[in-house]
């Protein structure tokens, strides 16, 4: 079963690309893990709240264009639910067992997600209150998705 991560911005750092490539390779035994990048919007340093919302809205339109109607969408949000790796594994098992064959994880840009993307979300997930660079978050998410599939397969990887 293919999984998809839609994220804002291009990954430039080779060490992060290498880590993601490794998890994509490991995931092949369970299905393809697709990474879909949408371009980020130019955002000057000292933007007003209105300008930030405009940037998020433009990025949100690009994100939503990569999501199908039947997709089950999991957004990464600082105010989302904080869960364990085991709970993520159980959720993925439940979502895929009960009619959601296509899971799409969404990582927003440096300003966060638009209201439209958050409304489209079926589940808001948080990796904690700490701020992480969204490029690094891709690696963490890839690892956790892989870990979830390993947990569900009964592998010792999780130990």
C-alpha positions as CSV (number, residue, x, y, z in Angstrom):
1,X,0.0,0.0,0.0
2,X,1.5,3.4,-1.0
3,X,1.9,6.1,1.6
4,X,2.5,9.7,0.7
5,X,4.1,12.7,2.4
6,X,3.2,16.1,1.0
7,X,5.6,18.8,2.2
8,X,6.4,22.4,1.5
9,X,9.8,23.3,0.1
10,X,12.7,21.5,-1.6
11,X,15.1,19.4,0.5
12,X,18.7,20.6,-0.2
13,X,20.8,19.0,2.5
14,X,22.4,15.8,1.2
15,X,22.5,14.2,4.6
16,X,18.8,14.6,5.1
17,X,18.1,13.4,1.5
18,X,20.2,10.3,2.3
19,X,18.3,9.5,5.5
20,X,14.9,9.9,3.7
21,X,16.2,7.7,0.8
22,X,17.1,5.0,3.3
23,X,13.7,5.0,4.9
24,X,12.0,5.0,1.5
25,X,14.1,1.9,0.6
26,X,13.3,0.2,3.8
27,X,9.5,0.9,3.3
28,X,9.5,-0.9,0.0
29,X,8.6,-4.2,1.6
30,X,5.4,-2.6,2.8
31,X,4.6,-0.4,-0.2
32,X,6.0,2.8,-1.7
33,X,6.6,5.9,0.4
34,X,6.2,8.8,-1.9
35,X,7.5,12.2,-1.0
36,X,5.7,15.1,-2.9
37,X,7.3,18.5,-2.6
38,X,5.4,21.6,-3.3
39,X,7.2,24.9,-3.8
40,X,7.4,27.3,-0.8
41,X,6.3,30.9,-1.2
42,X,8.8,33.7,-0.9
43,X,8.5,35.0,2.6
44,X,10.4,38.0,3.9
45,X,11.6,38.1,7.5
46,X,9.3,40.7,9.0
47,X,5.9,39.8,7.6
48,X,2.6,41.0,9.0
49,X,0.0,38.5,10.2
50,X,-2.0,39.1,7.1
51,X,1.1,38.4,4.9
52,X,1.8,35.2,6.8
53,X,-1.8,34.1,6.2
54,X,-1.4,34.8,2.5
55,X,1.7,32.7,2.3
56,X,0.1,29.9,4.2
57,X,-3.0,30.1,1.9
58,X,-0.9,29.9,-1.3
59,X,1.1,27.0,0.1
60,X,-2.1,25.4,1.2
61,X,-3.6,25.5,-2.3
62,X,-0.5,23.7,-3.6
63,X,-0.8,21.1,-0.8
64,X,-4.5,20.5,-1.4
65,X,-3.8,20.0,-5.2
66,X,-1.8,16.9,-4.2
67,X,-4.6,15.4,-2.1
68,X,-7.4,13.2,-3.6
69,X,-10.9,13.2,-2.2
70,X,-10.6,9.6,-0.9
71,X,-7.2,10.2,0.8
72,X,-7.1,10.0,4.6
73,X,-5.1,13.1,5.6
74,X,-2.8,13.3,8.6
75,X,-1.5,16.8,9.2
76,X,1.5,17.5,11.4
77,X,0.4,20.3,13.7
78,X,1.9,21.6,16.9
79,X,-1.5,21.5,18.5
80,X,-2.3,18.0,17.2
81,X,-2.5,14.8,19.3
82,X,0.8,13.6,20.8
83,X,0.9,9.9,20.7
84,X,3.4,7.1,21.1
85,X,5.0,5.1,18.2
86,X,2.8,2.1,19.2
87,X,-0.3,4.3,19.0
88,X,0.7,5.6,15.6
89,X,1.2,2.0,14.4
90,X,-2.3,1.1,15.7
91,X,-3.8,4.1,14.1
92,X,-2.3,3.3,10.7
93,X,-3.5,-0.3,11.1
94,X,-7.0,0.9,11.9
95,X,-7.1,3.5,9.2
96,X,-6.0,1.1,6.5
97,X,-8.2,-1.8,7.8
98,X,-11.3,0.4,7.8
99,X,-11.4,1.6,4.3
100,X,-8.6,4.2,3.9
101,X,-6.2,2.6,1.5
102,X,-4.4,5.9,0.9
103,X,-2.8,7.8,3.8
104,X,-1.3,11.2,3.2
105,X,0.8,12.9,5.8
106,X,1.2,16.7,5.4
107,X,4.1,18.8,6.6
108,X,3.6,22.6,6.2
109,X,6.1,25.3,5.6
110,X,8.0,27.4,8.1
111,X,4.8,29.4,8.8
112,X,2.6,26.4,9.4
113,X,-0.5,25.1,7.6
114,X,-3.4,27.1,6.1
115,X,-6.8,26.9,7.6
116,X,-8.1,25.1,4.5
117,X,-5.5,22.3,4.9
118,X,-6.3,21.9,8.6
119,X,-10.0,21.7,7.8
120,X,-9.3,18.9,5.2
121,X,-7.3,17.0,7.7
122,X,-8.8,13.8,9.1
123,X,-6.3,13.6,12.0
124,X,-3.9,16.2,13.5
125,X,-0.7,14.7,14.7
126,X,1.9,16.4,16.9
127,X,5.5,15.3,17.5
128,X,5.6,17.6,20.5
129,X,5.7,21.3,21.4
130,X,9.3,21.7,20.3
131,X,9.9,23.5,17.0
132,X,11.8,21.4,14.4
133,X,13.0,22.5,11.0
134,X,10.4,21.2,8.5
135,X,13.2,19.5,6.5
136,X,14.3,17.5,9.6
137,X,10.7,16.7,10.3
138,X,10.5,14.8,7.1
139,X,13.2,12.5,8.3
140,X,11.6,12.0,11.7
141,X,8.2,11.3,10.0
142,X,9.7,8.8,7.5
143,X,11.3,7.0,10.4
144,X,8.1,6.9,12.4
145,X,6.0,5.7,9.5
146,X,8.6,2.9,8.9
147,X,8.6,2.1,12.6
148,X,4.8,1.9,12.6
149,X,4.9,-0.7,9.8
150,X,7.7,-2.6,11.5
151,X,5.6,-2.7,14.8
152,X,2.6,-3.9,12.8
153,X,4.6,-6.6,11.2
154,X,5.9,-7.9,14.6
155,X,9.5,-6.9,13.9
156,X,12.1,-6.4,16.7
157,X,13.1,-3.1,15.1
158,X,11.0,-1.1,17.6
159,X,12.9,-2.5,20.6
